[in-house]
């Protein structure tokens, strides 16, 4: 049999949300959705942009896009429109570890609208360390982990209207509604921490 182990959850991602938003100049009343990583099309940035554009301008949903994306065409135009409307913040460059932690701290939820992604994700592990719910394509391992551990919302892969509905739903959740996701995230982060991996590895070696 083949077993996939999730990426280890790093420490130090549970920063102060208000302080992080102040540094990024994001209004505190926004519902911030973080899209983090590289600009490969399979990561689904084009889906996230299209979904945000389907929401009314008055929606509190706000896209924080961090990492070297180099968007082109319709995606670049959509991002520019969202920025003009004060509905997005774009850090289209290399992001330091400190800035990475700040972005996760500033977010309300993390987007993983990946297309045909088979394995695990370091972005998911960082979201769990930060205690943030996720919105994930309902396919392969990431969809399964999200469902089984109740880490957030799933939507049919590649379906922009469904992703927009997930954004709308997440943006409307109260603090009480979000708490179960946070509890699940912290449980996941503890289970798959580097310390937990080390303990399991040493236990398996000592059992031989």
N, C-alpha and C positions, 0 to 999 in steps of 0.2 A: 504493500500500500504506500501511497504518497501522502505526506502531511505537509500542509502549508502553515508555517508559524508567522503570526503577525509581526510587523516591525516592532521592536521594543519601544515603549513609550518613554521619551526623555523627560527629565525633570525641568522645573523652572519656567513653565508656560502659564501658570495661574497668576498672572499679573493683575494690576489694578486697571479695570476697564475704563473708568473715567479719565485717569491719568493718560492712558494710551490714546484715547480719543482726542484728548486735548493736544497731545503731541502731533497727532495726525490731522488736526483741525476738522474733526468730524463732530457734528452736533450731537449732544447726548440723547436726543429724542429719536434718533434714527435706529432702525433695526438693521444691523450691519451683517452682511453676508460676505464672508471672506472666500475669494478664489486665489489660491496660492500655488505657485510652482512655475514650470516652464510653459512655453506657448505651443507645445505640440497639439495638433488638432484633436488627437484622441483624448486630451484632457477636458475638452468640451467647453472652452471659454466662449465659443460662438453660441452655444446653447444657453449659457448663463446670460449673455448680453441680450439675446433675443427674448428670453423669458422676462428679464427686468423691463424691457421696453414694452412688453405686453401689459404691465401693471400701470395704473394711472399715475401721473406725475405726483399726485398728492399722497401716494403710498409712502409709508415710512421706510420701505425697503431701500437699502443703500448697498452698493457693490464696492467692496474694497478689494482691488485687484493688485496683487503684489508678486513680483518676480519678473524676470526678463521675458516678456511675452512677444514683442514685435508684431502686434496684430496688423492685419492688412484688410483691405476691401471693406465688406459690409460690417465685419466685426470691429474694425478700427473706427468706422463712421459711427457705429452704434455706441461704442465707448465714449467717443468725443461728445456725442449728444447727451449721454448720461452725465458726463462731467460738467457740461454747460448748464444742465438743469440742476446741478448740485445733488445728483443722485448716485455719484460714483467718485471714488478716489483711485487714481492709477499710479502705482509705483513701478513703472516699466523699466526695471534695471536690476542689477544684482542687489540682493537684500542681505544685510549682515545678520548674524545670529541674534543680536540684540533687537534689530528691527523686526525680524521674524517673530520673536516672542511678543513684541509690542503689537503686531498685527493680529495674532491669535488672541491676545488679551482684549483687544478692541472689539472683537467680533461677538455677535450674538449666535451665529451658526456658521458652519464651514461647508462649502460646496464641493462635491466630488461628482460632477456630471459626466464621468468618464465613459468613453465608448470602447467596447470590446477590450476592457482591461481585465486581465486574467488573475494577476497576483494580488499582493497586499499593497499598502500605501503608507508611506511615511507621513503624509498629510493627515490621514485618519488618526495615526498614533499621536501626532502633535495636538490634534483637536481633542482627543481624549485626555491628554495631559492638561489641557487648558479647561477641561470640563465643559466643552461646547458640543451641542447637538450637531448632527450632520444631515445634509440632504444628498442622497447617493443614488446613482443609477442602479436599478434593480436587476443586476446581473452579476454572475460570477461570484468571487469570494467576498468582495466588498459589500455587495447586496446581502449576501448570507450573513456576514458578521453583523451588519447593521440591524437586520431583522432579528437574529437570534439573541443579540445582546441589547436590543431595544435602544440603539444609539441615536436614532433620529428618524427621518422620513425617507422613504424610497419612492422612486417614480419610474415608469417605463423608460428604458434607455433610449435616448434620442428624441423623446417626446417633449417638445417645447411647451405646449399648453399645459401638460401635466407638471412640468417643472415650475412653470409660472404659478400654478395652483399650490404647489408645495411651498413656494416662496410666500405666497399670500397667507397660507395657513400658518407657517412658522412665524411670520411677522405679527400675527394676531394673537399669539399665545401669551398668556399672562405669566408672571414669575412662578406662580403655583403650577401652571401647566408645564413649564420648562424644567421644573425641579426633578421629576423622574428621569429625564434625559441626563441631567447633571449627575445624579446619583449613579446612573448606569455608566456614565463616562468615567467617573472616579473609580468605580469598581473594575472597569476594563483596564484602566491605566495601572491600577495596583496589580492586577493579574498578570499583565504583560509588561511589567516594569523590567528594567535591566537587572535589578536586584532579584526579581522573581526568576528570570531566565538563568541567572548565575546559580541560584539555589537549586533549581531543577537540574541543571547540568552537573553540578557537584554531587547531587544525590544519585543521579544515574551512574556516575563514575564509581562512587563508593559502593554501589550495589553489586558491582561485578566481582 
